[in-house]
């Protein structure tokens, strides 16, 4: 991300998001995964309390993308998460910032995920699955 995009995103406020199908602002895990399925996550940082976890970015060399479920939800999941709130900034070019707040059934905040997202970028993906290719190479097929 270049300096101008960074400055533009810093000046934007997060706006609460709601599900287009229901208008509800309470997202389930399935709703989250569906919402961010077709977007690239360029940066993801989980927060539990006020403590930031490890920031994850895509690995362009190994073609490993950032997973919302594996790198984000699992880092803040306490087993008591019932619903999520999503906040998003208006995009600057192709990029936008997102905050996902996990809540218990009582409404208590359990953790947060902060992300930088954009439209799907094929430089972070591969045409063939590298694991399947490695299995084929090792089996001699």
C-alpha positions as CSV (number, residue, x, y, z in Angstrom):
1,X,0.0,0.0,0.0
2,X,1.5,3.3,-1.0
3,X,1.6,6.5,1.1
4,X,-1.4,8.2,-0.5
5,X,-3.7,5.2,0.0
6,X,-2.5,5.0,3.6
7,X,-3.3,8.7,4.2
8,X,-6.6,8.4,2.5
9,X,-7.7,5.4,4.6
10,X,-6.5,7.1,7.9
11,X,-9.0,9.9,7.3
12,X,-12.0,7.7,6.8
13,X,-14.5,6.6,9.5
14,X,-15.7,3.1,10.1
15,X,-19.4,2.7,9.2
16,X,-21.6,-0.1,10.6
17,X,-22.5,-2.7,8.0
18,X,-25.7,-4.8,7.8
19,X,-26.6,-8.0,5.9
20,X,-28.1,-7.1,2.5
21,X,-30.5,-10.0,2.7
22,X,-32.0,-9.2,6.1
23,X,-30.8,-5.7,7.1
24,X,-29.6,-7.2,10.4
25,X,-26.3,-5.9,11.8
26,X,-25.7,-9.2,13.7
27,X,-23.6,-11.5,11.5
28,X,-23.2,-15.2,12.1
29,X,-19.9,-17.0,11.3
30,X,-21.4,-18.2,8.0
31,X,-22.5,-14.6,7.1
32,X,-18.9,-13.4,7.7
33,X,-17.3,-16.0,5.5
34,X,-19.8,-15.4,2.8
35,X,-19.4,-11.6,3.0
36,X,-15.6,-11.7,2.6
37,X,-15.4,-14.7,0.3
38,X,-14.7,-12.8,-2.9
39,X,-12.2,-10.3,-1.4
40,X,-8.5,-10.4,-0.8
41,X,-7.3,-9.8,2.8
42,X,-4.0,-7.9,2.5
43,X,-3.5,-7.6,6.3
44,X,-5.2,-9.1,9.3
45,X,-4.6,-8.4,13.0
46,X,-6.6,-10.1,15.7
47,X,-7.2,-8.3,19.1
48,X,-8.2,-9.9,22.3
49,X,-8.9,-7.3,24.9
50,X,-6.4,-4.5,24.1
51,X,-3.7,-6.9,23.1
52,X,-2.9,-7.2,19.4
53,X,-2.0,-10.6,18.0
54,X,0.4,-11.3,15.1
55,X,-0.4,-9.4,12.0
56,X,-0.7,-11.7,9.0
57,X,-0.1,-10.8,5.3
58,X,-0.3,-12.8,2.1
59,X,2.9,-14.6,1.1
60,X,3.3,-13.8,-2.6
61,X,6.2,-16.2,-3.0
62,X,4.5,-19.3,-1.6
63,X,1.1,-18.1,-2.9
64,X,-0.4,-18.3,0.6
65,X,-3.4,-16.1,1.2
66,X,-4.7,-14.8,4.5
67,X,-7.7,-16.8,5.8
68,X,-10.3,-15.0,7.8
69,X,-11.3,-18.3,9.6
70,X,-7.8,-19.6,10.3
71,X,-5.9,-16.4,10.9
72,X,-8.7,-14.2,12.4
73,X,-11.7,-16.0,13.9
74,X,-9.7,-18.8,15.4
75,X,-7.3,-16.3,17.1
76,X,-10.2,-14.6,19.0
77,X,-12.6,-17.5,19.3
78,X,-13.4,-18.3,22.9
79,X,-16.2,-20.8,22.3
80,X,-18.8,-18.3,23.5
81,X,-19.0,-16.2,20.3
82,X,-22.6,-15.9,19.2
83,X,-22.6,-13.0,16.8
84,X,-20.3,-10.4,15.1
85,X,-20.6,-6.8,14.1
86,X,-18.8,-5.5,11.0
87,X,-17.5,-2.0,10.5
88,X,-16.0,-0.9,7.2
89,X,-14.5,2.3,5.8
90,X,-15.4,3.6,2.4
91,X,-12.8,2.4,-0.1
92,X,-9.8,4.4,-1.2
93,X,-9.3,3.1,-4.7
94,X,-9.5,-0.7,-4.3
95,X,-8.7,-0.8,-0.5
96,X,-10.9,-0.5,2.6
97,X,-10.4,-1.2,6.3
98,X,-12.7,-3.5,8.2
99,X,-13.2,-4.1,11.9
100,X,-15.1,-7.3,13.0
101,X,-16.1,-7.3,16.6
102,X,-17.1,-10.7,18.2
103,X,-19.8,-10.7,20.9
104,X,-21.1,-13.2,23.4
105,X,-24.8,-13.9,23.7
106,X,-24.9,-11.3,26.5
107,X,-23.5,-8.7,24.2
108,X,-20.1,-8.5,25.8
109,X,-17.3,-7.9,23.4
110,X,-14.9,-10.9,23.1
111,X,-12.4,-9.7,20.6
112,X,-11.8,-7.9,17.4
113,X,-10.3,-8.4,14.0
114,X,-8.8,-5.5,12.0
115,X,-8.2,-6.1,8.3
116,X,-7.2,-4.3,5.1
117,X,-9.2,-5.7,2.2
118,X,-9.5,-5.2,-1.5
119,X,-11.0,-6.8,-4.6
120,X,-9.7,-10.3,-5.3
121,X,-6.1,-10.2,-6.5
122,X,-4.9,-13.1,-8.6
123,X,-1.2,-12.5,-7.7
124,X,-2.0,-14.0,-4.3
125,X,-3.6,-17.2,-5.8
126,X,-2.4,-20.0,-8.0
127,X,-3.9,-21.8,-10.9
128,X,-3.3,-25.2,-9.4
129,X,-3.3,-26.3,-5.7
130,X,0.4,-26.6,-4.7
131,X,-0.4,-29.4,-2.2
132,X,-2.0,-31.5,-4.8
133,X,0.9,-30.8,-7.2
134,X,3.4,-31.9,-4.5
135,X,1.5,-35.1,-3.8
136,X,1.6,-35.9,-7.5
137,X,5.3,-35.2,-7.7
138,X,6.1,-37.4,-4.7
139,X,3.9,-40.3,-6.0
140,X,5.6,-40.1,-9.4
141,X,2.4,-39.5,-11.4
